[in-house]
Amino acid sequence: MNKVMLLYPPGRLYQRSEDRAQCNISDSAAISVHACNDLGYCAAVLLKRGFQVFLKDYQTAGLSFDDAAADVRSFQPDMIVLSTTNTSVIDDAAFLHRLTRIHPCVCVMKGAVFFDLSPDRLAQLDLSAVSCLVCCEIEFMIDALASYYLRNEGSLADLNGIMYKENGDFVKTPFVCAQNDLDSLPFPARQLMDNALYVRPDTGEPMATIQTGLGCPSGCIYCLTPLISGRNVRTRSVDNVYREIEECYYTFGIRNFFFRADTFTIDNEWAQALCDRIIDSPLCGKIAFTANSRVKPLSAELLKKMKAAGCFTVAVGFESGSEETLSRIKKGATRADNLRAAKIIKAAGIPLFGFFIIGFPWESERHIKDTASLIREISPDFIELHIAMPFYGTMLYRECEAAGTLTGSAFGNDVYAPNTTGTLYLSTEELQKWKRRILLRFYTKPGYILKQFSAAIGKPVVIGNYIRYGVKLVLNNTVLKKKHRSD
């Protein structure tokens, strides 16, 4: 009893590795799927403990249920661990049910969707094939889970943030964020991952995700981070991060990186130290990276060092151009702060990816027009526009509940088709029209197209990828009827 199968199931693309976002990649404008680090970390831990491990990302590889079934028959796992999202959880549970009819085994599902679920919400899911649900940082408990189920060692009662089946019913442990030491983890088992699946969007080169930190002290009402990762920022040591970069470069030939943190720039001193480590290393000029940032804190000095260290994009959650909305979502920033951040990022010579949200329960057309105006004024290089999604457990969920805008199931929804009727003033259909209008106006402006293609002259791969993303954008926002359940 030592075989563990780690997987992303077949179907539409979701950002399964990032519990905060759980983003629907298939319907996005300009987001690419990131590496399956959650599975990679679990694999590395299990290998150190002597388990046999099989890892596969069926969704990103474009594989089918039949492919997964064939692998199950061949590997004969004693345990299957599946990473899920709020949108896909119903289909993912059904997928496990089908698999276990072929080969019965212990099944574990991991995802932020299981945060502190009430019995009535749990009853909406068919979890007959599942033995355990994990919400919090599975990489730190996968050893205990596998040891308990496969080696009859230890107990589940002391693990944080799980629901485990006992006598046919799920038993819930406390959902309190554990302050785990990130340096204690081995690097993700990239030898088991198909690294070619995860690419830098513009160049198409392999891009590794490196988890640099967890946690965010902010209190944005729509965000799961304070609940899942806590408000205490935990960062890996600079040396530990750099050694993983070295391993990726020298062992796996990967030169592009996504430095994943709930906010990479939140600790200015730490971020500068990492940039200095890269700048002073033999890898300076040989690697490139992207990272996310809040509007505050953000310094011109840090951005200058990020550029020198190889930063090719900064992604910023501006969210809104409405002062009222920025205040009510507890963003901790103003419109002026948004403009300042965009200005210093551009001054540093780093392309800017802006994220925006419309459709909070109090918003009318006036608020959305303020956001559209901010997008024009900032003029980012790329944007993504979401409709506010009230994830269960967030303050936004409670606001929508109080406003009477919640609708439908707690599951099967995302930022492109949220579980709301819209706002108090705009229907979901009207919000969708605004989203399509803003995205298409931004990306189809002749001046924007000329600027992007001029910058890509002599880079046929980049031009090809821009065209590919452009076609996807137009199709997603004009003729395609969206499907939010995987086939």
Helices and strands as residue ranges (DSSP letters): E 3-8, H 37-48, E 52-57, H 58-61, H 65-75, E 79-83, H 89-102, E 106-110, G 112-114, H 119-122, E 132-134, G 138-140, H 142-151, E 162-166, E 169-172, G 182-184, G 195-197, E 207-211, E 213-214, H 225-228, E 234-235, H 238-252, E 256-260, H 268-279, E 288-293, H 300-309, E 311-319, H 323-328, H 335-347, E 352-358, H 365-378, E 382-387, H 395-403, H 428-443, H 446-455, H 460-476
